[in-house]
Amino acid sequence: MARERPVAVHLAPALVCGDRLRGRVAVVIDVLRATTTIVHALAAGCRAVRPCLEIAEARELASTLPADSRLLGGERDGKPLDGFDLGNSPGEYTARRCRGKTLVLTTTNGTRALRLAAAADRVLVAAFVNFSAVCEQLLTDPRPIDIVCAGHQGGVALEDTLLAGALVDHLAEAGASLNDGARLAWDCFEQHGRVLDGALAVGEGGVGLKTLGYDEDIRAAARIDQFALVPEMRHDPLRLEVAGVGIGRRRWRG
Ligand code: MLT
């Protein structure tokens, strides 16, 4: 009998131990809003996204790029940053603003999770908006999979867990050995997958965004398969670019 593929979910970045990701495919999730925004930015024509940990690092990196070919975006505590071109709302990343640009991005949790995942053999970026495209990339890659949820303020985020569970639901069909995080995420998907908009709005991240008036960002994050592209990490310099494009069929079973 063929060995089942290991699929692990880390419900928060702090649960990724040591050099655990080496030799694996990492899938990074920050539904509200970093990974949703990254998919939007690349779909709108950004050439690449450069994830930065700190605001100063992002400013410094942006200053080394030609002014007409860069965008500086991000947030802290959900709010846009002084002197930045854009915040972290997916809808801000339009074709007019993005075409041909490199986006230098720093966010509270999402870009941190991406930098942590850089140790993996391959790193993909997932959101509900590119769900089926991510599923299809994973089905054609035989390596063990580690799904890393960016979470909320160091802890677990409902919306990231839900998407991780939807991916597990899909991967389990082809046979997978799951860690307990994956089982918990799968249960979360079974419980909330059918009421996605509602679930995204009641989690702590969603409540915080509503308080700031970003209700539309929550709706945008729940648009399953709006795009058929998968951002993938490249190195030297570290960046995200469009890798896989296209969906054979819709994989969502919520
Ligand atoms: C993050 O990286 O923490 C976020 O995407 C938060 C946000 O956009 O509000």
Residues whose N, C-alpha, C, O or C-beta is under 5 A from the ligand:
A	BS01	MLT	D30 L32 R33 A34 E75 G78 N88 T107 T108 N109 G110 T111
